[in-house]
Amino acid sequence: MPKEKQEKLPRELMMTAWVLVICALPTILDSTMVNIAINKLQTDLSSSLNMVQWAITGYVLAMAVAVSFSGWLMDHLNGKKVLTVAVVIFGAFSLFSGLAWNIESFIAFRVLQGLSGGVITMLSMSLLMQIAPKKLLGQLIAIVSTPMILGPILGPVIGGFLVQYGNWRWIFFVNVPIVIISTVLNITLLRNFIPANKESKMDWWGTINLAAAITAILYGIMQGSENITHFFNTKMLIFTGLGLLLLIVYVIYDFLRQHQTVMPLRYFSHRNFTAGNIGVLLTGVAVNGVMLLLPLYFQNIRHFTVAEAGLILVPQGIGMLIARPYVGRLIDRIGSQLVVLISLAISLLGTLPLIFVHTDTNLILLGLVLFVRGLGVGGITMPMMTDVFYGFKPTEISGVSVANRMIQYTGQSLGSAIMSAIVTNSLMTYMKTHAGTSTFANLQLIGQLKGYQMGFLVSTILLIVIAIPALFLTSRKDKEKV
């Protein structure tokens, strides 16, 4: 049987895809650059890890909220103009974030930056979906998701050198020239996108409800982590309970509105949508959480500079970059199921050893482990994000994109919050139970190390669990039927 020839992407489609990539690049770079600068942020803004992580979690949560009204904007306005305005606003609040004078102002500016970033990432995917042939979907998503790969490679390195030889403020100032270039490319090269559905209405109540639920749960987790004797303390139970109650309220609300909401629960009747989004949620915790811990491990346990820590993380990004183009082609040929299962197996090989890292673990071995981890991680999210769109009508694509992005960002914010909680609780518990047995510095070092090891263990367990929803993704037989 002759080998099927891979169809080439049309030039106009390629150009559109790459313009959208440049627009989305700063939103991803910001996340990875902030991770590398956490220690400096704690020192300069006189804050704790739990407080600083809210600048990360708040940014991602704001992106989740933003995708809901992004769908409405895309339905009612010219997508090209909406994207251009969002890029300019992102640049403005990048500048303000760099000028922040305390942790409160920094978090506030990051949240506003996240709102515009959510619009950018939502539109960069959804606008392409409007013009992309289904048979080329995998290749196109591989291109548009390039910032997700370049971020882990460029972000730690650029951020590390900016913080090391300048200060943390430059990781936000550097966005400004990229935003200017993006704006010019949008205006000159990007085609106009007509409104998708002018009859649609913005579900403000549903959006606020979901955002409040997620925020309450995350805040509850933080309150639990800061109590070394009782994780399930009063504040923890009140806020997590409130979050869960709000989720129940949303289910009732969606039923009463007959699924005419920001995230219609009827979408979950589609097997691929449900499986893909459960996987995306868990991946956000397993992958994004470790992205937070790795720079801290190299700086706090191994005592590397910020720039050195950024360089050590490069092998992981290279592994992701190598895997990505092959993943796009494999999705189109054999479906998402097998691609995700293989990627999970490789990711486990690159994550399991991290549970046993210590103060003197061989750096060459760590580099190899991170490279393998990158190869695996690079093939997990994209197939699941592709799969959630199968079986839906063109008029439903916008709604599916909104739901998928909200779930993805929720997983990422949970990842940062949970890993921060694990490290904080482990550190405080170890220092209390071993008080007086060693110097303060040594107790702090071992307490943090145990927290990182526990975080890596949680990530490993979640990677195994993700295999369950992966079994329900599109298989090779499903692809042959299309």
Disulfide bonds with the S-S distance in Angstrom:
none
